[in-house]
């Protein structure tokens, strides 16, 4: 029982800190709670296409998608070493 409680607490604190780091990267959203960040940015769907040279992520339209795409620009065309592919993040043309 003690191990489960310790693990749950550790994962909760880790998730909270990851959301805080995520919020710090988004201009104007650093004050949002984890639940708001999840609903605005993480809870989204889209399509992933893997080609010979790219991993293309097409995120569905949402109100806050432009802020997310702006934050993800620094990862655009970054090569993932073990796959030798680059990430491309785009907004899908449908919602």
Jmol script that loads the backbone (N, CA, C; Angstrom):
load data "model"
ATOM      1  N   UNK A   1       0.822  -1.192   0.000  1.00  0.00           N
ATOM      2  CA  UNK A   1       0.000   0.000   0.000  1.00  0.00           C
ATOM      3  C   UNK A   1       0.866   1.256   0.000  1.00  0.00           C
ATOM      4  N   UNK A   2       1.915   1.249   0.795  1.00  0.00           N
ATOM      5  CA  UNK A   2       2.789   2.410   0.884  1.00  0.00           C
ATOM      6  C   UNK A   2       3.463   2.678  -0.462  1.00  0.00           C
ATOM      7  N   UNK A   3       3.855   1.638  -1.167  1.00  0.00           N
ATOM      8  CA  UNK A   3       4.510   1.808  -2.461  1.00  0.00           C
ATOM      9  C   UNK A   3       3.561   2.465  -3.450  1.00  0.00           C
ATOM     10  N   UNK A   4       2.276   2.051  -3.468  1.00  0.00           N
ATOM     11  CA  UNK A   4       1.300   2.629  -4.382  1.00  0.00           C
ATOM     12  C   UNK A   4       1.082   4.105  -4.084  1.00  0.00           C
ATOM     13  N   UNK A   5       0.972   4.472  -2.829  1.00  0.00           N
ATOM     14  CA  UNK A   5       0.779   5.873  -2.446  1.00  0.00           C
ATOM     15  C   UNK A   5       1.986   6.708  -2.854  1.00  0.00           C
ATOM     16  N   UNK A   6       3.172   6.196  -2.608  1.00  0.00           N
ATOM     17  CA  UNK A   6       4.381   6.924  -2.978  1.00  0.00           C
ATOM     18  C   UNK A   6       4.478   7.104  -4.484  1.00  0.00           C
ATOM     19  N   UNK A   7       4.140   6.068  -5.238  1.00  0.00           N
ATOM     20  CA  UNK A   7       4.194   6.151  -6.692  1.00  0.00           C
ATOM     21  C   UNK A   7       3.166   7.152  -7.204  1.00  0.00           C
ATOM     22  N   UNK A   8       1.938   7.097  -6.690  1.00  0.00           N
ATOM     23  CA  UNK A   8       0.893   8.032  -7.113  1.00  0.00           C
ATOM     24  C   UNK A   8       1.294   9.469  -6.833  1.00  0.00           C
ATOM     25  N   UNK A   9       1.838   9.714  -5.657  1.00  0.00           N
ATOM     26  CA  UNK A   9       2.267  11.068  -5.301  1.00  0.00           C
ATOM     27  C   UNK A   9       3.400  11.532  -6.208  1.00  0.00           C
ATOM     28  N   UNK A  10       4.347  10.661  -6.468  1.00  0.00           N
ATOM     29  CA  UNK A  10       5.472  11.009  -7.343  1.00  0.00           C
ATOM     30  C   UNK A  10       4.999  11.336  -8.754  1.00  0.00           C
ATOM     31  N   UNK A  11       4.094  10.528  -9.298  1.00  0.00           N
ATOM     32  CA  UNK A  11       3.578  10.772 -10.644  1.00  0.00           C
ATOM     33  C   UNK A  11       2.750  12.058 -10.699  1.00  0.00           C
ATOM     34  N   UNK A  12       1.997  12.354  -9.643  1.00  0.00           N
ATOM     35  CA  UNK A  12       1.210  13.588  -9.600  1.00  0.00           C
ATOM     36  C   UNK A  12       2.116  14.807  -9.593  1.00  0.00           C
ATOM     37  N   UNK A  13       3.150  14.775  -8.802  1.00  0.00           N
ATOM     38  CA  UNK A  13       4.094  15.900  -8.740  1.00  0.00           C
ATOM     39  C   UNK A  13       4.842  16.033 -10.055  1.00  0.00           C
ATOM     40  N   UNK A  14       5.233  14.919 -10.641  1.00  0.00           N
ATOM     41  CA  UNK A  14       5.920  14.957 -11.938  1.00  0.00           C
ATOM     42  C   UNK A  14       5.017  15.559 -13.017  1.00  0.00           C
ATOM     43  N   UNK A  15       3.757  15.117 -13.073  1.00  0.00           N
ATOM     44  CA  UNK A  15       2.822  15.654 -14.067  1.00  0.00           C
ATOM     45  C   UNK A  15       2.596  17.151 -13.855  1.00  0.00           C
ATOM     46  N   UNK A  16       2.453  17.573 -12.607  1.00  0.00           N
ATOM     47  CA  UNK A  16       2.270  18.994 -12.317  1.00  0.00           C
ATOM     48  C   UNK A  16       3.463  19.812 -12.813  1.00  0.00           C
ATOM     49  N   UNK A  17       4.655  19.335 -12.543  1.00  0.00           N
ATOM     50  CA  UNK A  17       5.854  20.059 -12.969  1.00  0.00           C
ATOM     51  C   UNK A  17       6.007  20.086 -14.487  1.00  0.00           C
ATOM     52  N   UNK A  18       5.622  19.014 -15.158  1.00  0.00           N
ATOM     53  CA  UNK A  18       5.678  19.000 -16.625  1.00  0.00           C
ATOM     54  C   UNK A  18       4.695  20.011 -17.202  1.00  0.00           C
ATOM     55  N   UNK A  19       3.490  20.089 -16.638  1.00  0.00           N
ATOM     56  CA  UNK A  19       2.522  21.097 -17.090  1.00  0.00           C
ATOM     57  C   UNK A  19       3.036  22.508 -16.829  1.00  0.00           C
ATOM     58  N   UNK A  20       3.719  22.739 -15.724  1.00  0.00           N
ATOM     59  CA  UNK A  20       4.272  24.064 -15.426  1.00  0.00           C
ATOM     60  C   UNK A  20       5.348  24.426 -16.450  1.00  0.00           C
ATOM     61  N   UNK A  21       6.208  23.476 -16.804  1.00  0.00           N
ATOM     62  CA  UNK A  21       7.228  23.728 -17.830  1.00  0.00           C
ATOM     63  C   UNK A  21       6.585  23.999 -19.186  1.00  0.00           C
ATOM     64  N   UNK A  22       5.545  23.245 -19.505  1.00  0.00           N
ATOM     65  CA  UNK A  22       4.807  23.446 -20.755  1.00  0.00           C
ATOM     66  C   UNK A  22       4.190  24.838 -20.790  1.00  0.00           C
ATOM     67  N   UNK A  23       3.581  25.250 -19.684  1.00  0.00           N
ATOM     68  CA  UNK A  23       2.938  26.571 -19.604  1.00  0.00           C
ATOM     69  C   UNK A  23       3.967  27.685 -19.728  1.00  0.00           C
ATOM     70  N   UNK A  24       5.157  27.472 -19.209  1.00  0.00           N
ATOM     71  CA  UNK A  24       6.202  28.493 -19.285  1.00  0.00           C
ATOM     72  C   UNK A  24       6.636  28.748 -20.726  1.00  0.00           C
ATOM     73  N   UNK A  25       6.494  27.736 -21.585  1.00  0.00           N
ATOM     74  CA  UNK A  25       6.871  27.877 -22.994  1.00  0.00           C
ATOM     75  C   UNK A  25       5.806  28.576 -23.823  1.00  0.00           C
ATOM     76  N   UNK A  26       4.594  28.679 -23.308  1.00  0.00           N
ATOM     77  CA  UNK A  26       3.486  29.280 -24.047  1.00  0.00           C
ATOM     78  C   UNK A  26       3.251  30.703 -23.565  1.00  0.00           C
ATOM     79  N   UNK A  27       3.500  31.666 -24.420  1.00  0.00           N
ATOM     80  CA  UNK A  27       3.304  33.059 -24.048  1.00  0.00           C
ATOM     81  C   UNK A  27       1.855  33.324 -23.672  1.00  0.00           C
ATOM     82  N   UNK A  28       1.655  33.887 -22.483  1.00  0.00           N
ATOM     83  CA  UNK A  28       0.325  34.252 -22.035  1.00  0.00           C
ATOM     84  C   UNK A  28      -0.449  33.147 -21.341  1.00  0.00           C
ATOM     85  N   UNK A  29       0.132  31.970 -21.196  1.00  0.00           N
ATOM     86  CA  UNK A  29      -0.580  30.852 -20.581  1.00  0.00           C
ATOM     87  C   UNK A  29       0.109  30.360 -19.302  1.00  0.00           C
ATOM     88  N   UNK A  30       1.102  31.047 -18.819  1.00  0.00           N
ATOM     89  CA  UNK A  30       1.845  30.574 -17.648  1.00  0.00           C
ATOM     90  C   UNK A  30       1.008  30.559 -16.381  1.00  0.00           C
ATOM     91  N   UNK A  31      -0.084  31.306 -16.354  1.00  0.00           N
ATOM     92  CA  UNK A  31      -0.947  31.347 -15.177  1.00  0.00           C
ATOM     93  C   UNK A  31      -2.022  30.264 -15.174  1.00  0.00           C
ATOM     94  N   UNK A  32      -2.172  29.531 -16.273  1.00  0.00           N
ATOM     95  CA  UNK A  32      -3.227  28.523 -16.368  1.00  0.00           C
ATOM     96  C   UNK A  32      -2.919  27.302 -15.510  1.00  0.00           C
ATOM     97  N   UNK A  33      -3.996  26.707 -14.992  1.00  0.00           N
ATOM     98  CA  UNK A  33      -3.877  25.474 -14.226  1.00  0.00           C
ATOM     99  C   UNK A  33      -3.667  24.294 -15.174  1.00  0.00           C
ATOM    100  N   UNK A  34      -3.242  23.180 -14.621  1.00  0.00           N
ATOM    101  CA  UNK A  34      -2.977  21.994 -15.424  1.00  0.00           C
ATOM    102  C   UNK A  34      -4.227  21.537 -16.179  1.00  0.00           C
ATOM    103  N   UNK A  35      -5.382  21.615 -15.547  1.00  0.00           N
ATOM    104  CA  UNK A  35      -6.625  21.195 -16.198  1.00  0.00           C
ATOM    105  C   UNK A  35      -6.909  22.065 -17.424  1.00  0.00           C
ATOM    106  N   UNK A  36      -6.709  23.377 -17.286  1.00  0.00           N
ATOM    107  CA  UNK A  36      -6.937  24.282 -18.418  1.00  0.00           C
ATOM    108  C   UNK A  36      -5.956  24.008 -19.545  1.00  0.00           C
ATOM    109  N   UNK A  37      -4.701  23.787 -19.212  1.00  0.00           N
ATOM    110  CA  UNK A  37      -3.701  23.486 -20.234  1.00  0.00           C
ATOM    111  C   UNK A  37      -4.039  22.192 -20.963  1.00  0.00           C
ATOM    112  N   UNK A  38      -4.496  21.198 -20.208  1.00  0.00           N
ATOM    113  CA  UNK A  38      -4.876  19.931 -20.831  1.00  0.00           C
ATOM    114  C   UNK A  38      -6.015  20.135 -21.815  1.00  0.00           C
ATOM    115  N   UNK A  39      -7.050  20.845 -21.397  1.00  0.00           N
ATOM    116  CA  UNK A  39      -8.217  21.040 -22.259  1.00  0.00           C
ATOM    117  C   UNK A  39      -7.904  21.902 -23.478  1.00  0.00           C
ATOM    118  N   UNK A  40      -7.025  22.887 -23.322  1.00  0.00           N
ATOM    119  CA  UNK A  40      -6.726  23.797 -24.423  1.00  0.00           C
ATOM    120  C   UNK A  40      -5.727  23.224 -25.422  1.00  0.00           C
ATOM    121  N   UNK A  41      -4.766  22.437 -24.935  1.00  0.00           N
ATOM    122  CA  UNK A  41      -3.667  22.031 -25.806  1.00  0.00           C
ATOM    123  C   UNK A  41      -3.494  20.521 -25.964  1.00  0.00           C
ATOM    124  N   UNK A  42      -3.558  19.789 -24.892  1.00  0.00           N
ATOM    125  CA  UNK A  42      -3.248  18.365 -24.943  1.00  0.00           C
ATOM    126  C   UNK A  42      -4.423  17.546 -25.448  1.00  0.00           C
ATOM    127  N   UNK A  43      -5.627  17.868 -25.013  1.00  0.00           N
ATOM    128  CA  UNK A  43      -6.809  17.114 -25.408  1.00  0.00           C
ATOM    129  C   UNK A  43      -7.216  17.533 -26.819  1.00  0.00           C
ATOM    130  N   UNK A  44      -6.536  16.966 -27.768  1.00  0.00           N
ATOM    131  CA  UNK A  44      -6.769  17.260 -29.173  1.00  0.00           C
ATOM    132  C   UNK A  44      -6.441  16.000 -29.951  1.00  0.00           C
ATOM    133  N   UNK A  45      -6.957  15.905 -31.112  1.00  0.00           N
ATOM    134  CA  UNK A  45      -6.628  14.759 -31.943  1.00  0.00           C
ATOM    135  C   UNK A  45      -6.070  15.268 -33.266  1.00  0.00           C
ATOM    136  N   UNK A  46      -5.616  14.361 -34.035  1.00  0.00           N
ATOM    137  CA  UNK A  46      -5.050  14.728 -35.318  1.00  0.00           C
ATOM    138  C   UNK A  46      -4.576  13.487 -36.039  1.00  0.00           C
ATOM    139  N   UNK A  47      -3.765  13.701 -37.019  1.00  0.00           N
ATOM    140  CA  UNK A  47      -3.238  12.607 -37.827  1.00  0.00           C
ATOM    141  C   UNK A  47      -1.716  12.648 -37.794  1.00  0.00           C
ATOM    142  N   UNK A  48      -1.131  11.469 -37.779  1.00  0.00           N
ATOM    143  CA  UNK A  48       0.321  11.348 -37.839  1.00  0.00           C
ATOM    144  C   UNK A  48       0.665  10.554 -39.083  1.00  0.00           C
ATOM    145  N   UNK A  49       1.546  11.115 -39.887  1.00  0.00           N
ATOM    146  CA  UNK A  49       1.989  10.447 -41.109  1.00  0.00           C
ATOM    147  C   UNK A  49       3.494  10.257 -41.010  1.00  0.00           C
ATOM    148  N   UNK A  50       3.939   9.042 -41.193  1.00  0.00           N
ATOM    149  CA  UNK A  50       5.369   8.743 -41.124  1.00  0.00           C
ATOM    150  C   UNK A  50       5.838   8.403 -42.527  1.00  0.00           C
ATOM    151  N   UNK A  51       6.766   9.217 -43.034  1.00  0.00           N
ATOM    152  CA  UNK A  51       7.336   8.985 -44.355  1.00  0.00           C
ATOM    153  C   UNK A  51       8.784   8.536 -44.183  1.00  0.00           C
ATOM    154  N   UNK A  52       9.495   8.414 -45.279  1.00  0.00           N
ATOM    155  CA  UNK A  52      10.894   7.999 -45.203  1.00  0.00           C
ATOM    156  C   UNK A  52      11.769   9.012 -44.482  1.00  0.00           C
ATOM    157  N   UNK A  53      11.408  10.289 -44.568  1.00  0.00           N
ATOM    158  CA  UNK A  53      12.275  11.317 -43.987  1.00  0.00           C
ATOM    159  C   UNK A  53      11.612  12.182 -42.921  1.00  0.00           C
ATOM    160  N   UNK A  54      10.278  12.100 -42.774  1.00  0.00           N
ATOM    161  CA  UNK A  54       9.574  12.993 -41.844  1.00  0.00           C
ATOM    162  C   UNK A  54       8.554  12.246 -40.991  1.00  0.00           C
ATOM    163  N   UNK A  55       8.261  12.842 -39.849  1.00  0.00           N
ATOM    164  CA  UNK A  55       7.102  12.476 -39.046  1.00  0.00           C
ATOM    165  C   UNK A  55       6.230  13.725 -39.040  1.00  0.00           C
ATOM    166  N   UNK A  56       5.098  13.669 -39.737  1.00  0.00           N
ATOM    167  CA  UNK A  56       4.227  14.826 -39.906  1.00  0.00           C
ATOM    168  C   UNK A  56       3.062  14.696 -38.929  1.00  0.00           C
ATOM    169  N   UNK A  57       2.882  15.713 -38.085  1.00  0.00           N
ATOM    170  CA  UNK A  57       1.792  15.734 -37.116  1.00  0.00           C
ATOM    171  C   UNK A  57       0.826  16.836 -37.531  1.00  0.00           C
ATOM    172  N   UNK A  58      -0.383  16.437 -37.963  1.00  0.00           N
ATOM    173  CA  UNK A  58      -1.439  17.376 -38.336  1.00  0.00           C
ATOM    174  C   UNK A  58      -2.441  17.430 -37.193  1.00  0.00           C
ATOM    175  N   UNK A  59      -2.440  18.529 -36.442  1.00  0.00           N
ATOM    176  CA  UNK A  59      -3.348  18.692 -35.307  1.00  0.00           C
ATOM    177  C   UNK A  59      -4.646  19.324 -35.776  1.00  0.00           C
ATOM    178  N   UNK A  60      -5.765  18.850 -35.253  1.00  0.00           N
ATOM    179  CA  UNK A  60      -7.056  19.403 -35.633  1.00  0.00           C
ATOM    180  C   UNK A  60      -7.200  20.824 -35.117  1.00  0.00           C
ATOM    181  N   UNK A  61      -8.025  21.595 -35.828  1.00  0.00           N
ATOM    182  CA  UNK A  61      -8.230  22.997 -35.483  1.00  0.00           C
ATOM    183  C   UNK A  61      -8.832  23.134 -34.091  1.00  0.00           C
ATOM    184  N   UNK A  62      -8.251  24.036 -33.322  1.00  0.00           N
ATOM    185  CA  UNK A  62      -8.769  24.435 -32.021  1.00  0.00           C
ATOM    186  C   UNK A  62      -8.458  25.911 -31.852  1.00  0.00           C
ATOM    187  N   UNK A  63      -9.133  26.525 -30.933  1.00  0.00           N
ATOM    188  CA  UNK A  63      -8.945  27.964 -30.712  1.00  0.00           C
ATOM    189  C   UNK A  63      -7.506  28.304 -30.336  1.00  0.00           C
ATOM    190  N   UNK A  64      -6.860  27.456 -29.572  1.00  0.00           N
ATOM    191  CA  UNK A  64      -5.516  27.748 -29.068  1.00  0.00           C
ATOM    192  C   UNK A  64      -4.407  27.084 -29.892  1.00  0.00           C
ATOM    193  N   UNK A  65      -4.764  26.508 -31.025  1.00  0.00           N
ATOM    194  CA  UNK A  65      -3.771  25.829 -31.862  1.00  0.00           C
ATOM    195  C   UNK A  65      -2.664  26.757 -32.358  1.00  0.00           C
ATOM    196  N   UNK A  66      -2.940  28.002 -32.750  1.00  0.00           N
ATOM    197  CA  UNK A  66      -1.839  28.866 -33.193  1.00  0.00           C
ATOM    198  C   UNK A  66      -0.760  29.072 -32.128  1.00  0.00           C
ATOM    199  N   UNK A  67      -1.158  29.188 -30.863  1.00  0.00           N
ATOM    200  CA  UNK A  67      -0.170  29.343 -29.789  1.00  0.00           C
ATOM    201  C   UNK A  67       0.676  28.087 -29.650  1.00  0.00           C
ATOM    202  N   UNK A  68       0.049  26.934 -29.787  1.00  0.00           N
ATOM    203  CA  UNK A  68       0.788  25.675 -29.692  1.00  0.00           C
ATOM    204  C   UNK A  68       1.750  25.515 -30.860  1.00  0.00           C
ATOM    205  N   UNK A  69       1.304  25.832 -32.064  1.00  0.00           N
ATOM    206  CA  UNK A  69       2.178  25.720 -33.231  1.00  0.00           C
ATOM    207  C   UNK A  69       3.352  26.684 -33.145  1.00  0.00           C
ATOM    208  N   UNK A  70       3.114  27.876 -32.589  1.00  0.00           N
ATOM    209  CA  UNK A  70       4.204  28.831 -32.406  1.00  0.00           C
ATOM    210  C   UNK A  70       5.238  28.285 -31.431  1.00  0.00           C
ATOM    211  N   UNK A  71       4.778  27.670 -30.348  1.00  0.00           N
ATOM    212  CA  UNK A  71       5.701  27.092 -29.366  1.00  0.00           C
ATOM    213  C   UNK A  71       6.460  25.898 -29.938  1.00  0.00           C
ATOM    214  N   UNK A  72       5.833  25.161 -30.866  1.00  0.00           N
ATOM    215  CA  UNK A  72       6.463  23.977 -31.434  1.00  0.00           C
ATOM    216  C   UNK A  72       7.409  24.293 -32.588  1.00  0.00           C
ATOM    217  N   UNK A  73       7.464  25.550 -33.007  1.00  0.00           N
ATOM    218  CA  UNK A  73       8.346  25.921 -34.132  1.00  0.00           C
ATOM    219  C   UNK A  73       9.799  25.576 -33.865  1.00  0.00           C
ATOM    220  N   UNK A  74      10.219  25.643 -32.616  1.00  0.00           N
ATOM    221  CA  UNK A  74      11.633  25.352 -32.334  1.00  0.00           C
ATOM    222  C   UNK A  74      11.976  23.884 -32.541  1.00  0.00           C
ATOM    223  N   UNK A  75      10.963  23.005 -32.577  1.00  0.00           N
ATOM    224  CA  UNK A  75      11.193  21.589 -32.833  1.00  0.00           C
ATOM    225  C   UNK A  75      10.987  21.228 -34.292  1.00  0.00           C
ATOM    226  N   UNK A  76      10.532  22.195 -35.070  1.00  0.00           N
ATOM    227  CA  UNK A  76      10.281  21.970 -36.490  1.00  0.00           C
ATOM    228  C   UNK A  76      11.582  21.572 -37.171  1.00  0.00           C
ATOM    229  N   UNK A  77      11.532  20.545 -37.955  1.00  0.00           N
ATOM    230  CA  UNK A  77      12.684  20.054 -38.722  1.00  0.00           C
ATOM    231  C   UNK A  77      13.845  19.591 -37.854  1.00  0.00           C
ATOM    232  N   UNK A  78      13.576  19.262 -36.594  1.00  0.00           N
ATOM    233  CA  UNK A  78      14.618  18.711 -35.730  1.00  0.00           C
ATOM    234  C   UNK A  78      14.696  17.203 -35.974  1.00  0.00           C
ATOM    235  N   UNK A  79      15.893  16.701 -36.186  1.00  0.00           N
ATOM    236  CA  UNK A  79      16.070  15.291 -36.493  1.00  0.00           C
ATOM    237  C   UNK A  79      16.091  14.460 -35.220  1.00  0.00           C
ATOM    238  N   UNK A  80      15.331  13.387 -35.228  1.00  0.00           N
ATOM    239  CA  UNK A  80      15.348  12.429 -34.128  1.00  0.00           C
ATOM    240  C   UNK A  80      16.420  11.407 -34.471  1.00  0.00           C
ATOM    241  N   UNK A  81      17.450  11.346 -33.649  1.00  0.00           N
ATOM    242  CA  UNK A  81      18.640  10.558 -33.989  1.00  0.00           C
ATOM    243  C   UNK A  81      18.350   9.102 -34.316  1.00  0.00           C
ATOM    244  N   UNK A  82      17.608   8.426 -33.459  1.00  0.00           N
ATOM    245  CA  UNK A  82      17.440   6.980 -33.629  1.00  0.00           C
ATOM    246  C   UNK A  82      16.511   6.612 -34.790  1.00  0.00           C
ATOM    247  N   UNK A  83      15.762   7.585 -35.332  1.00  0.00           N
ATOM    248  CA  UNK A  83      14.930   7.293 -36.502  1.00  0.00           C
ATOM    249  C   UNK A  83      15.458   7.973 -37.756  1.00  0.00           C
ATOM    250  N   UNK A  84      16.316   8.968 -37.564  1.00  0.00           N
ATOM    251  CA  UNK A  84      16.848   9.770 -38.662  1.00  0.00           C
ATOM    252  C   UNK A  84      15.723  10.446 -39.453  1.00  0.00           C
ATOM    253  N   UNK A  85      14.664  10.863 -38.722  1.00  0.00           N
ATOM    254  CA  UNK A  85      13.533  11.552 -39.325  1.00  0.00           C
ATOM    255  C   UNK A  85      13.337  12.883 -38.630  1.00  0.00           C
ATOM    256  N   UNK A  86      12.684  13.801 -39.323  1.00  0.00           N
ATOM    257  CA  UNK A  86      12.422  15.119 -38.745  1.00  0.00           C
ATOM    258  C   UNK A  86      10.938  15.277 -38.448  1.00  0.00           C
ATOM    259  N   UNK A  87      10.650  16.080 -37.412  1.00  0.00           N
ATOM    260  CA  UNK A  87       9.275  16.391 -37.035  1.00  0.00           C
ATOM    261  C   UNK A  87       8.757  17.563 -37.854  1.00  0.00           C
ATOM    262  N   UNK A  88       7.514  17.488 -38.273  1.00  0.00           N
ATOM    263  CA  UNK A  88       6.822  18.605 -38.892  1.00  0.00           C
ATOM    264  C   UNK A  88       5.463  18.727 -38.194  1.00  0.00           C
ATOM    265  N   UNK A  89       5.181  19.873 -37.591  1.00  0.00           N
ATOM    266  CA  UNK A  89       3.908  20.116 -36.931  1.00  0.00           C
ATOM    267  C   UNK A  89       3.086  21.076 -37.782  1.00  0.00           C
ATOM    268  N   UNK A  90       1.841  20.710 -38.040  1.00  0.00           N
ATOM    269  CA  UNK A  90       0.971  21.540 -38.857  1.00  0.00           C
ATOM    270  C   UNK A  90      -0.440  21.546 -38.279  1.00  0.00           C
ATOM    271  N   UNK A  91      -1.175  22.581 -38.639  1.00  0.00           N
ATOM    272  CA  UNK A  91      -2.587  22.628 -38.311  1.00  0.00           C
ATOM    273  C   UNK A  91      -3.347  21.969 -39.445  1.00  0.00           C
ATOM    274  N   UNK A  92      -4.230  21.047 -39.115  1.00  0.00           N
ATOM    275  CA  UNK A  92      -5.004  20.354 -40.140  1.00  0.00           C
ATOM    276  C   UNK A  92      -6.004  21.314 -40.771  1.00  0.00           C
ATOM    277  N   UNK A  93      -6.441  21.013 -41.955  1.00  0.00           N
ATOM    278  CA  UNK A  93      -7.380  21.878 -42.658  1.00  0.00           C
ATOM    279  C   UNK A  93      -8.823  21.586 -42.253  1.00  0.00           C
ATOM    280  N   UNK A  94      -9.016  20.640 -41.347  1.00  0.00           N
ATOM    281  CA  UNK A  94     -10.363  20.337 -40.874  1.00  0.00           C
ATOM    282  C   UNK A  94     -10.371  20.322 -39.348  1.00  0.00           C
ATOM    283  N   UNK A  95     -11.567  20.410 -38.777  1.00  0.00           N
ATOM    284  CA  UNK A  95     -11.659  20.388 -37.320  1.00  0.00           C
ATOM    285  C   UNK A  95     -12.306  19.110 -36.828  1.00  0.00           C
TER     286      UNK A  95
END
end "model"
wireframe off; spacefill off
backbone 0.3
color backbone group
